[in-house]
Amino acid sequence: MKVCWNITSRCNKNCKYCFKFNQKELTLEENKRILENLTKRDISSIGWSGGEPFLYPDFKELLRLSKEKGFINHVNTNASLLNKNNLKESIENIDRIIISLDFIDEEENKKYEIGDNYYNHVSSLLKDIKEVKPTIEIQINTVLFKGSIKKLEELYNALKNYNIDYWKLIRFFPVRGKALEENLSITDEEFFEVVKNFKERQDQNFKIVIHGKKEMSERHIIILSSGKLVYSENCKDVEVEETLI
């Protein structure tokens, strides 16, 4: 079983469609206790997320401890804090790195407050990651919203130039946070058009995965940065009394 752990709510981006939680942050010792408690449950994989997980000061230490305990580490990141100088130490305990990328057009990245020079930075990293760690899996996550679906073809063609393993297309739903403020949802017809256009593509070396309403409706276990547990189901969050601290 996999659990999603939002290790921090802090982020160095301001994406208009963000649906992160906003919670306090725990100390390393408190998070070590959570990690130890996870070993007592039927959990084999941790999906580390945030915010931006690399903003958590002791994130690399938690990744190391997690691997020591036998967990598979998947990390969702905007990759903006990774570079050639720190890449080796940053990814050595990561099994799959999942990078957010919706546009290759830098003007679109500015428009949706993803950041300046974002695609150029990510594309440079994509050339380096497997040279540093050949066994790591690389996944690109793209959110399907009103702006991005018009640019999918050019992003798809760009991704064929890189040695990635997965391209995950995730339908936007205004679950929480800033996402509730923006009218960016696509229609069912627009989503099914994406499925028709991309699901059966065979001219690339990576697998295309598409998540829509069905996948988003499934129950997901989320550990918040405060240590609280949330069950997210049918695009709604249910906070429970149990904590893992």
Beta strands, then each sheet from edge to edge (+ up, - down):
strand 1: 2-6
strand 2: 45-49
strand 3: 72-77
strand 4: 96-100
strand 5: 137-144
strand 6: 166-171
strand 7: 207-211
strand 8: 220-223
strand 9: 228-233
strand 10: 236-243
sheet 1: 7+ 6+ 5+ 4+ 3+ 2+ 1+ 8+ 9- 10+
end
